[in-house]
Amino acid sequence: MKTKAVIISVLMSATISLFTAGCKPQSQEPDIITPPKDVYMELAINESTKNTDGTYSIFLNIRAKKEDMTNVWVDLNKNGKKDKEEELSYSGEYGYISHRATSPKVTVYGKVTHFDCKKNNLVKLNISTNPFLEELDCSWNDIKVLIGYEEVPLETVNCSHNKIYDFDIRSKHVKWINLSVNDNSEEAMNSQVIKQLPDWTDSLSKWNFPEPKLLAKVEGNDNEKNVITNEHIKQINAKGWKVYFYINGHWTEKKSPNKL
């Protein structure tokens, strides 16, 4: 009998403990929105362009889906926190930031779909950790390395007027690229650019959309270092792409050029 009483007592104590634990009020977490950090893009500004006050001028145009815009912000001081001056201003559907960064390394957080970072003295751009990006304009910078990822749904890329020798975009969705006025050698054009262009030949026969375009070279520009050969253009055409050169004020399709 004593043993039974002990067992009953233990069971009752356990039941009461479970009941009271379930009745305890849950601790309330503070209602703080922490911007997500799993989706981002990294920018590096040319340190020689530092202002006299030690900052770097930067202007970015950014677009995301309406429900995602509140979580888009730009870390200008590399402290990993969303400060007041790092919130976006808005003009129509686009958010923008025009400020001075205190660090040459800037990070853009959030599910950005359209990103315009042209004319910011950038030397490097990494978009591989933003699987939502559809449109990119990073033209008129000093970018040497452009890093992408094959799962990024990128369709249009304007990276003209840079110093790119490592074009590592890798998107399987891209249909329009302006790569003119860069520094792609003959080998880089083979191993980087052409290799990474998606093959649209089958899709073009099934779906009614314009042939993909590669704007490859601006003739007569002293800064143009891209090397495009007849063989390059044959390989690009074989993937369903058209190649264009800027000649006498117009983009002109090149079908069978000599080595340039």
Secondary structure, DSSP 8 states (H G I E B T S, - for coil): -HHHHHHHHHHHHHHHHHHHHHHS-------------SSEEEEEE-GGG--TTS-EEEEEEEEE-GGGGGG-EEESSSSSS--GGGS-EEETTEEEEEEEESSSEEEEES-EEEEE--SS-EEEEE-TT-TT--EEE--SS--SEEE--TTS---EEE--SS--SEEE---SS--EEE--SS---HHHIIIIIIHHS---HHHHHHS-----EEEEEETT-TT------HHHHHHHHHTT-EEEEEETTEEEE-SS----
